[in-house]
Amino acid sequence: MSAFTAAACRLLNYRCPIASLGIVRKARYIIPGNGFPCKISTTCNHFSNDDKSGVDPKQGVNKTPDVKAQIFTHDNAVFHDQICKSLFGDGAKNLFRMMSESKIRFQVVTGKDNIEVIATSDERLEQAKQIVEKEVEDIKSKLQMKPSANTSAYEEKVLLDWDPAVPKKQVKGRFIGVRGNNVRQLMNQFDSKVSIHWREDHVLIKGKDKELVKAATVQVKEQLKETVGELESSRLVEVVPTPAVQKHSFFTAKVDVPKENVNTIVGYIIGAKGRNIRHLGDQAGFGLTVSSGPDYVEVKVNDEANLEKAVQLVTKEIEAFKEKTFVVPTPAVQKHSFFTAKVDVPKENVKAIVGYIIGAKGRNIRHLGDQAGFSLTVSSGPDYVEVNVHDEANLEKAVQLVTKEIEAFKEKSFVVPTPAVQKHSFFTAKVDVQKENVKAIVGYIIGAQGRNIRHLEDQAGFSLTVSSGPDYIEVKVNDEANLEKAVQLVTKEIEDFEQKQIVVPTPAVQKHSFFTAKVDVQKENVNTIVGFIIGAKGRNIQHLEDQAGFSLTVSSGPDYIEVKVNDEANLEKAVQLVEKEIERIISSKSTVERRDTDGDPSRARTIQVDEGMDIIFRRLIGKGGSHVNYLRQQIGVDFSINKMDMSTIVVGVNNPGDLDVAVEGVTKEIEALKQNLSADNKDTAGDPSLSRVIPIDGSLDTLFGRLIGKKGDNVKRLREQIGVNFGINKTDSSDIVIVANNPGDLDVAVEGVTKEIEALKQNLSADNQDIAGDPSLSRVIPIDGSMDSIFSRLIGKKGDNVKRLREQIGVNFNINKMDTSTIVVGVNNPADLDLAVEGVKRDIEAIKQTRLGTARYPQTSIDW
């Protein structure tokens, strides 16, 4: 089977069958042993120097002269695609099956509406052609396709030569129809024995039968003539009137309405989201619009003949509005439209009672209104509830309803204690626990999102809370009679916690709680293998832990992988699992991203970026890599880009012959980005009355990030504080520019931003002083290289990497940037500092080796 697969790999050329990759015309691929497509330029593992089968092992191209034959599939592109996909099958399994059954080797290349079969001799070609033709016919019958015309016999053209005022785009749309329905109907009239194609300056009709082609041509001419005539008569042609014509293209009439109801009536006629006015237009058979005047509704139509009918429709809608008694009182009436009464209640319960009467989201007060048959509102006074209604006749009934609700409130014993009672409403007791386990036990009693403590409250029948003390847990209840029961429940939970052996080790135990072993691997593959073992979002290592029944971690050394477990008895099993996983990774020949590019100058080259490195690199990559993908398509070469330091990027390729093209394209793009950046800065800083540059002494990236805030929150707050609308932008590595719309606002904006920057500098200095002030708790580490890249990778996405590092080292520590070339490591316990610094330095070196100064090659196989 392997020999057959190797032969098929050499001889089979085909278009990629995977739907997600899209349809590529005339694409040539080969099938490697794993059944997935790869480009012919990629070296095939089946080629060898001693191959005698007529295939060049270096090029992967057949030396023997080929003979070819074409098999027509379908002139409809969609049907053609379906036939090709079915012919190849998933992973080209169907083609393999055909070659295996027939014991004939051949190639297949797809065209626009045909399939080309290629073989090494006429005899093999004839056999292969018969096999493929039979398969195509079977696929057509399975897909229930009508046989299409082989359009090679007769052709007729209908020229598109009508009045230029009628746009071809509109004619084409009407002629073809939605999703080609009109053309499909026309073809069905001739039993699909002709095909119709729209071209730039003509319509092409093709088919085998000459008479049918002529008849179809006559039909197409008539259809086109009819379509053009309809467009001219119905004035659907896109006309751009002169300003004078545009002004008088509407015919208007006024319908008088009460002044105070104008806007309400217009809103009623238009309806929610314009539904009512569209309904009126459908009824009338023409479009109309309404707008509000001082004491009238203005009606507009395009045709004067339709104006009278439009006015009648609008007048009818106004009458319907009046019948539905939509009343908008005048301001004078509105002021005195409420009649009020007061209901006395205890002073301390006013707000609680009003809230009870209104109910959640106003549901209860609406329910009362439905019961009463009229609307009412309630509001709170110093020691009463105020009841409001529109009609004086309803006031007494409203007061009765509210009084009834107040009685119901009292019966349900809603008690709002006075502040004096509230202060002493808790009764507490202490339960002693081990000092190091206090917080863990409190968390266990409360449970995830408070579920466990709510469950305890349901069991007890009263509410209780727990909080942590130095070496005890404090239990609180509202009623002294319940205190003893609450303590019993909490004590029982603590016993459950201890039985489940939830242990929180002391820092000293935490340092020495790991047992480690090393597994040797090739130096250049350490980080790659560790990444595979951990897996995306740690899924693979979690799977290994589930298999093993205990937790384990892996980390990278210079030329080994370190395995850690909590229990020495589990160490040997953990090592066996990791070794087995390494063997699986190597045997699967997984493709990884090679990053060691400094060794091969023929596949990587550096480009110097003089200024604005961060902004240019971000724009070069684009959001989600969109711009660099666009650049690859434009240049026509697959390449990768990475930052080397603060002024250099590196471009890497798989094929040395592509390097010059990639570097030239990237260099041109960088120059264009520099010009755009310069133009942006010129636009924002060109007018001294509207913009001003502020120099920044310090870390611009840190200050600018804090000045803007998360999702722009800080700059929004600053605008509200200052009372001026302004914009902020970076010009280079040491300046920002402030832009205002109004020259009078510029000084205020600059002053406010300058003050904010000074405050941020002080906070930043205080932060750095806090973490770097005690030499026994913090230490500074200098960074040689790209600070931003190293620091961001050191922290990791959402802090994942620094969390992993803390677990590996067994020490809790913090990392912060001090300036553009220094970070500071801080700990709570002086004894942990050396361990933390050593671990962070090791991780920084690993980041430098695997990430910086190198290009990333997509999908290049590693020699294990």
N, C-alpha and C positions, 0 to 999 in steps of 0.2 A: 504493500500500500504506500510505503514511504517513497519507493521508486516512482510509482505512478503519480504521486503528489508532486514530486520534484519535476517530472516531465510536464505535468499540467502547469506547474509554476512557470516553466520556460515558455510554453507554447500559448498559454491563454492570455489574451488581451481583451479587456471588457470594460464597460462603463460601470462605475461604482453602483451597486444595487441598493445601498442604504438610503432610504427616503430622506432622512434628516440632512444628508449632504447635498441634496438637490439634484437636478438633472444636468449632466455635463455632456454636451455633444462631442462626438469624436474623441472622447477621453479614452486613454489606453492604460490598463492596469494589469497587474499580474496577481495571482493567488498564491501566497505563501502557505506553509504547512498548517497554520492555525485557521485558515479559511477566511481571513479578513483581508480587504484590499490594501495594497500599498503601491505607491507610485513606482514606475519602472526605473527611475533614477536611483531608488534605494537598492543597495546591494542585497541580493537574495541569498539566504543561507544554504539553499540547495545547490548553488553553482560551485563547482570545484575545478581545480586545474586539470584533473585527469578525465574530465567529462568528454566523451567521444560522440555525443548525440547531435552534433551540428549546431551547438549553441555556444556563442562566445561567452566564457565564464566571467569576463570582466564587464562586458557591456550588457549581457542579458538579452541580446538580439539574435534572431535566427540568421545563420550565415547562408542557408540553402535558399535559392530563389523561390519566392512564394507564388502560388496561383490563387486567384480570388474569384468570388462570385457574389452577386448581390441578391438578396431576397427581400421583396417589398413587404412591408408590414401593414401600415395604414397611413393615409395622408392626414388624419386627425392626430395632432401632437399628443393629446391626452391618451388616446387609444394606443398610439405607438409606445408611449412610456409604460403603460400597463403590460403590453405584450413583452417588452424588453425585460421588465422586472420579473415577470413570471418565467421567462425563458432562462434567466440567470438563476433565479431562486435565491433563498437566503444564504449569503456567504458563497454564492456560485455553486451550491450543492447540486442544482438541477443540471448544470453543464457538466460537472464531474460525473454525474450519473449517466448522461448520454455518452460521454467518452468511455466510461468504464464498460457500459453494456456493448457498445459498438467496437471497442478496442481500436478506435481511430483517434488520433490526436489532431486537433485543429484549433484555430484561433477565431474569435468573434469580436467584431468592432461594430458599434452602432452608429448609424447616420441619422439624417433628419427624419426620413420616413422609410428607412430600410435597414437591414442588417447585412454586414459584409462578412462572409465566411472565407477563411484563409487556410490553405493546406499546403503541403510540400510537393504534391503531385496531382495530376489531373484525376487519377483514379480515386485518390483519397478525397479530393475536392467534391467529386460527384456524390460519393457516399455521404460525406458530411453534409452537403447541401440537402440531400433527401431527408436525412435525419432532422435537420433544423426546420425545413419546410413543414414536415409532418408535425413537429412540436408546435410551430406557430399556428397551424390550422387547428390543432387540438385546443390551444389556449384561446383562440378566437371563439370557438364553439362553446367553451366553458364560460367565457365572459359574455356570451350572447351578443357578439358584435355583428352588425350588418356588414357584408363585404363591401369594401370601399373601392372606388375606381382607381385603377392604375392609370394615372393621368399623363401618359406618355404619347397618346395617339393623336388627338385633335385639340386645338386651342382656339379660343376666340377672345378678343379684347373689346371692352366697352370703355371708351375714353371719358374722362371726367371733365367735360368742357362746357359747364353752364356759367351763369352770371357770377362773377367773382364776389358779388355782394352776399351771396349765399355761402357761408363757410362750409368747407368740406367736412370739418369735424362734426357739425350737426347732421349733415347728410349721412355720413358714415355711421353715426350712432343710431339714426332711425332705420337705415338700410339693414345694418347687421342685427339690431335688436338687442334686448337684454340677454346677456350670456350667449349671443349668437342665435337666438330663437328664430328670427326672421329668415336668416340664411339657411338654417337647418330645415325649416318648413319648405323653403324653395327647393332645396336638394331632395327632400322627401317626395315632392311632386314627380320627380324623375327617378324614383326608386333608388336614390343614392348612386346613380350611374354617372353623375357629373359632379365636379367639385367647383366651388366658387371661392375666389380669393381676392381680397381688397388689396390693391397696390397703391403706390404713391400717386400715379396719374391715370390709372385705369383699373377696371375690374376684370380679372382673368377667369375664364370659364374653361375647364378641361374635362375630357372624357374619352372613352373608347369609341362611342357611337357618334358619328358625325351629325346625324339628324337630331339626336338628343341635345348635342352641344349647341346647334343652331337655335333650337326651340328654347333652350335655357337662356341663350343670349338675348333673344327677343323679350323674354320674361324679365330679365335683369334691366334692359333698357326701359321697359314700361314702369318697372318698380322705381327706378332712379328718377324718371320724369315725374312720376306721381309724388315722390318724396320731396323733390325740389319745389314742385308746385304748391304742395301743402305748406311748406316753410315760407314761401313768398306770400301766400294768401293770408296765413294766420299771423304774419308779422312776428315770427319767432326768430327771425334773423337778428343777431346781436348788433344793435344800432347804438352808437354812442352819440347822443344828441349834443348840439352846441349848448353852452350855458343858457342862451335865450330860450331855446326850445324846452330845455329841462325845467325851466322855471314855470312854464305854462302847460306842463304835461298832465296836470290834475284839474278836475272840475269839482268845485266845492259848493256846499249848501249848508245853511245853519238851521239847527232845530233848537228853539228856546226851551230852557228848563229852569227850575228854581236855582238861584245863584249858589245857595249853600249845598246843593246836591250834585253839582256839575261833576266833580271828580269821582264821586261814588257811582253815578250813572255810567260814566265812561268806563270805569273799572268793571261794572256789571256787564256792559255790552261786550267788552273785550273778553272777559272770562279768565279763569285760571289758566296761565301759560298760553293765552290767546286762543283757547279752544272754541269759545262761543263765537268770536268774530270769524274764525275759519269756517265754522259751521254755517254762519250766515252767508259767507262767500260761496260755499258749496251749494246752498239753496238757490242763491241768486244766479250762479253761473258766471260770476265775475268777481274780481278782487275789490275790496273796499277797506278804507281805514277811517277811524274816528279819533278826534282829539278834542281837548277841552278848551273853551273860551271863557270869558268872564262870567257870562250867564247863558251860554248856549253850548251845544255839542256840534262840532264841525264834521261834516261827512265828506269824504274824498273818494273819487273814482277816476279811472283813466279815460273813460268814454262818456261823453255828454249824454248819450242816449240811455245810459244806465243810471243817471243821477237820480231821476224821479223814483225809480224802483228802490234804490239804496236808501233814500229818505224815508220811504214807506216802511222798509224793514226796520230802520233805526227807531222810527216813531212807535212801531209796534213793540219793540224791545223796551222802550221807555214806559209804555203803558203797562207792560208786564211787571216792570220794576215797581211801579206805583201800587199795583194790585198786591204785590208781596209785602207792601207796607214797610219798605226800607226807609226809616226816618233818620235823618241826620239833623239833630236840633241845632239851632243857631247858637253862637257862643253865649248869648245872654240867657237863653233857655238852659244851656248846658250847665251854667254855673249854679242854677237853682233847681236842677232836675232831681235832686236826691232829697228824700225825707228821712230823718234820722230819729233814733230813740236809743236810750242808754239802759243797759242791764247791769246792775251792781254785782260784783264778784269780789272774793278776797284779793287784796292787792298783790300778794306774792304769786297768785295763780293766773293772773290776767293773760300773760303770753301763752302759757300752757293751754288754757281753755280756748283761746283764739286759734291756736295751731290745731287743736283737736277738732274744732268746728269746721275749719277749712279742709283738713285731711291731707293725705299724701297727694301732692300734685293737684290739689284743689278738688279731689274726687268727691269728698263729703259735702262740700258747699254746693257743688253742682247737683248732687243727688237731692239736697234739700230744695234747690230751685225747681227741679223736676217735679218733686212732690207738691210744692206750693203752686206751681203754674206760673211763676214769675221769678225774675232774677233778684238776688240779694247779696250784699257784701257785709263782712264784719271787719272791724278794726279794734285795736286795743287802746284804751285810755289809761289814766293813772290807776284807777280802781274800778273800772267798768269796761264792758264790751259794747262798742257802738255798732248799731244795726242800721244799714242803709238800703232803701228801696227807691224805685223811680216813681211809684204811684202811692199817694197818701192812703188810699183805700186798702192797700196791702200791708201797711206798716204794722198793724196790730197782729195780723197772722204771722208776720215775719218774727216779731218779738216772741210770740208763743213758741214757734219752732226753735228759736235760739235758746230760750229758757229750758225747753225740753232737752236740748243737747247738753246744756250745762248740768242738768240733773243727772243725765246719763254719765257724764264725765265724773261727777262726784261718786256715783255708785260704783264705778270701776276703780275707785280709789287711786286716781292719779294724784300723787302727792309731790309737790315741789317744795322741799324743805327750805327754810330761810337760810341765809348765809351762816348764821350762828350755829344752826343745827348741822349744816353741811360740813362744817369744820370737824365736828366730833362724831360724824356718822359712821366711822369705821372702827372695828374692834380687831386688834391684831394679836398674833402669837408667833413665836419663833421656833423653827425646827432645825436643830444642829445637823450639819453635814460636813464632809471633808472640804477643806478650804479650796483645793484645786478643782473640785467637781461642782462648785456652786452654780456657775453659769450653765454648765452642761445639763444639770438636773432641772434648773428652771426652764431651759429650752425644751427638755423632754416633757415636763408637766404641761407646758403651754401647748406644745405640738405645732406642726406645720400650719401656719395661718390661724393659730388659736383653736384648732379643731379639738384637741384633747381636753383643754380646760373647759370648753363649751360642753363637751360630753360629760365631764365631772359635774358641771352645774346642772345639767339635765338629770343626772343621777341624784344629786343632793336636793334639788328643788329650790335652790337659792343661788345667788351670784357670789363668786369669790375671785380674788386675784392673788397672784404670788409675785414676789420680787426678791432680788438677790441682796444679801448682806455680805460682810467680810467672810464669815464662816457659818452662815445660817441662811435659811429661806424664810421670808416673812409672809405670813398668810393673813389676808384681810377679808372681812365680811361686814355686812351692814348691820346684822342683828347679833347681839352677844350670845343668844341662845343657840345660834348655828356655829359658833366658833369651834367648839370641841369636835363636832362632826367634820368640819372643814379640815382640821388638823389631822384627823384620822385618815381622811381621803388622801391628803398630801403625803402622809407618812407611808401609806400603802403604795403610792406611785413611786416614792423614793426606793422602796424595797424592790419593786418591779425593775426599776432602773439598774439597781445593783445586781439583781439576778441575771439580767440580760448582758452583764459584763460590759457595759458601756464605760470604757476607761479613758480618761483624759490624762495622758502622761505629763509629768512635770517636765520643764525644759531640759533638765539634766538627762532624764530618761529618753526624751525625744531625740537628743543628739546621738545616742548610741543604740537607738531602737531598730536600726537597719543592719541586715547581714548581706554582704555583697560578694559577687563573683564576677570574673571577667571572661568574655568569650571573644577570641581573636578573630578579626576580619581584615580584609584588605583596607589599607589606610584611606584610599580615595573613595571608598564606598561606605564608610562608617555612617555618616549622616543620612545617606539615602536609605540604608537598611533600617536604621532607627526610625525614620519616618514611616517606612512600610509597616514595621512592627506595631507602632502606635496607631497608625491608620487615621483616616479623616475624622476629626473631632474625637480622637481616642477610641473609635469604635472597635478596632481590631484588638487593642490591648485589653479592653473590657471583655471581649469575647474570650481571650486567653484566660483572664481572671475567672470568668464563669466556668470554663473548663477545669481550671486548677482547683477552684474552691477557696482561693485566698488572693490577696492583692499583691501585685508586683509592679515595679517600675523599671524602665530601661533608660540609660543615658549614654552619650557618646564619649569615648576617650580618644587618644591620638590614633591608635590602631586596634581598638577593641571596643566592645559594647559591655557596659557595666549593668549587671542585673541586681536588683535590690528587693528584699522581702523583709517582713517584720519578724518572722519566726525562722530560726536556723534549720529546723526540721524540714521546711518547705524549700530550702535553697536549691537542693539538688534537682527537685522536680521542676522548679522554675527555669533552671539552666537548660534542662532537657527540652522544655517547651520552646524556649528562645532559639536553641540550636535547630530544632525541627522547623521553626518558622523561617530561620535564615536559609535553610536548605530549600524550603518551598519557594522562597523569593528568588533564589539563584536559579533553581530548576525551571521556573516559569519564564526565565529570561525577561523579566519585566523591564520595560523601557522607562528610563528616568531622565531627568534633565541634567546633562553634564554641565558642570560649572568650572572645571579646571581649564580655562582657556589661555592662561598666560603662556603655556608651553607651545602653542601652535600659532605663530604670527600669520600663517596663511589663511586662518579662519577667524581672526579677531583683530580689530584695529581701534585705537583710541581717537576720540575727537575732542579738541579743546573748546570749551565754552567759556568765554571771557567773563561775562557778567549775567546776572539774573538766572543762575543755574536752576534754582528750585522751580521758578515759574515756567521757564522754558522746558524743563524736563517733564513737569506735570502736563503742560499743553502738548508736548511731543507724544506722551503716552495716551492722553485723553481719558475721559471717564470710562472706567471699566475696560481700558485698553482699546477703545473704539478708534482713536486717531492712528495709533500704530498699526492696527489692522487695515485701516484705509490706506495707509502709506505702503504696506506690503502689497496690496492689490495694485496700486498705481505703479510701483516700481517693478512688480512682477517677480519679486525675489522674496523667499522666506528668510527672515533675519530676526535677531533679538537685540534689545537695548537694555543697558544697565548703568547705574551711576558708579563711577570709580571713586571719585572724591568730590569736593565742592566745586571743581571747575572742569572735570573730565567725565565723559561718558565713553562706554565701550560698545562697539557694534560687532556682533558675532553671527556667523553663518555656518551651515552644514557643508556647503560645497565651496571650496576655495575660489572657484571661478566666479561665484556670485558676490565676493567681498567688495570689489571695486564699485560695482553697481549699487550695492546697499549703502556703502559709505558716501558715495556721491549724492544719492537720493536723500539720506538723512542730513548731510551737510547743507544741501539746498533748503530743506525744510526748516533747519535751525535758523538759517539766515532769514527766511520768510517770517518765522516766529519772532525773531529779534526786531525786524522792521515793524511788525504788528504791535509788539510790546512798546516800541519807541513811539509809534503813532498813538497808542492808548495813553501813554504818559503825557504826550504832547497835548492830546485832547483835554486831559484832566488838569494839567498844570500850565496850559498855554495862556490863559487869561488871568492876569494877576488880581483882577477885581473879583474873580469867582473861585480862585484856588490859591492855596499856599502850601509850601513844603515845610515839614517839621523834621529836623534831624533827630535820630534816635541814638543815644549813647548806651549801648548794651546789647542784649540779645534781641534782635528785631523779631525773629520768629516767635519767641515766647511772648514778648510784649504785644505783638500784633494779634496773636491768637487769643490772648486774654482780653485785649481791647475789643475785638469783634464778639467774643463769647460763643458759647455753643449755639449753633443755628442762628447766630446774629443777635442773641438775647441781650448781650451787654451793650452793643451799639444802639439797639432799639431803646433800651432803658435810658441811655445817655441822651438820645434825641428828645425823649419825653422830658427829662430833667432840664435840659438847656432850653427847650421850646423852639428848636430850629431844626429843619430838615437838612441833612448834609450827607456826603459820601466820603469813605476812606479807602485809599488804595496804597499798595506798596509800589515804590518807584525802583528801588534797588535794595542792596543789603543793609543800608543804613538810613534810609529816608522813607517817610510816608507823606502822602499829599491829601489835603482836606479840600473838598469841593462843595460849594454851596450854589443854590439856584439864584439866590438874591444877593447882590454885593453887600447889602446892609447886614446880612446874616453871617458873613464870613468871619468877622472879628469874634463874634460870640461863639461860633463853632470852634474856632482855633483855640480860644481861651479855655473852653470846656474840655476839649480833647487833651490839651497840654496838661491841665490839672489831673485828668484821669490817668494819663501816662505817668505822671509823677507819683500818684497814689499806687499804681501798679508796680512801679519800680521799688517803692518802699516795702510793699507787701512781698515782692519777690526777694528783696534783700533780707527781709525778716524771715521768710521761709528758709532761705539758704543759711542764715545765721542760726536758726533753730536746729537745722539738721547737721550743720557743720561746726557748731560752736563747741561741742564737747569732743575732744580727740579720742576719748575712750569709747564713744558711742557712734562715731562716724569717721569715714576716711574718704579722701578725694582720689579718684582714678582718672588720669589723663587719657584722652582718646586720640590716637593718631589715625586720621582718616575721616570719612564722611560721618559727622556726628549724628545728623538726622537719621540716616539709614540705620546706623548701628543702634541708636537709642530706641528707634521704633521697633526694630526686630528683637531687641533685648526685652522690651516690655511685651511685645506680641499683641495679637488681636484681642481686644478686651482684657488685656493683662494675662492672657493664657500662658505666655512663655515665662513671665516672672513668677506666676503661681507654681508652674512646673518646677522652676528652679528652687523655690522655697521648699517644696516637698522633697526634692532630690538631696538638697544640702541638709535638711532637717532643722533649719533655723528661720525665724521670721525676721525679715529685713525690708527696707524701703530703698528705692532708687530715685534720684531726681537729677535734672540737668542744672548745673551751676552757670555755665556759659557755653560758648560754641565749641569748646574743646575739652570740657571737664564734666564728669558726673560725680555725685557723692552717694555713698552707700551708708545707710544709717540703721542701727539696731537698738532694741530696748535694753538688752543685757550685754555689758562689755565683753563677757566671755565668748559671745557669739560673733564678734566683729571679724576676727581673722578668718573664720569659716565662710562667712558671707562674702568678704572681699575676694577670697581665693576662688570661690564658686563663680562670682560675677566675672572676674578676670578670665577664667577658663571659658566661660560662655562667650565673652567678647572675642576672644581669639578664634573660637569655633565659627562665629559669625563672619569674622574677617576672612577666614580660610574658605568658607563655603559660599559666601555671598558677594563680598566686595572685590572690585578689581577684576571681575569676570563677567562673561556673557553667558546667557542661558540658551542652550541649544535644545529646540523642541524635538522630542521623540527620537533621541539618538541612543542606540543600544550600548550598554556597558559591557566590556569584556571582563567577566567575573573571574 
